[in-house]
Amino acid sequence: MTTLLEAPCAPAGSVGTPEDPHRIEIALLRRSAGKATYRVTFSGAPLVDSHTPERAACRELVRLGFTGVLRTRWVGAAHDALIIHDIEAAAQWNISETQSSGPRLVRFSEFDRGRADAPEDHSGIDEQPRIDEYKPSIEIQT
C-alpha cells in the first residue's frame, strides 16, 4: 500500500452519515502477474494506492480522523459500488487471496501491510498533488 496523504486533514468530529457520507473514487492503475493496483481518491486528491482499495482507504481515513459512513464509486460509474457503514470497523479487516483459496475476509495486522497491500513497483504512477497540497481549480470572483 502506498499512502499518498501525509498530514491529517479531518476537522474535529468528521463523521460521515447516511445522508451525507464520505465518498471515495477508485481507479485501476495497473494489472500485472494476476494482481491489480488501484488508486483511491478522496475529495479530488489521491489518498492511497493498494491491491485492496476499499480496506486501505478505510485505514487511511481513520488515520486522518474520519469516521462513519463511506460510499465507494469506480471512476466513470453512474452508481455507488459499495457502502461501508462503519469506516473504523472496516479498517480492521483485509482481503486475503492465495492461489489455493479465493478471496476471504481476514483481520488486518501491520504485518499484512507489506504482503497484502504494498505494490511491488511504483514506476509509471504519475505524481499527483497530496490532499494537503490540493487547490481547487475553481476561482471565485467577487
Secondary structure as UniProt FT lines:
FT   STRAND          2..3
FT   TURN            12..13
FT   STRAND          15..16
FT   STRAND          22..32
FT   TURN            33..34
FT   STRAND          35..42
FT   TURN            43..44
FT   STRAND          45..50
FT   HELIX           53..63
FT   TURN            64..65
FT   STRAND          67..68
FT   STRAND          70..74
FT   TURN            75..76
FT   STRAND          82..84
FT   HELIX           87..90
FT   TURN            91..92
FT   STRAND          93..96
FT   STRAND          104..107
FT   HELIX           110..112
FT   HELIX           113..117
FT   TURN            123..124
FT   TURN            131..133
//
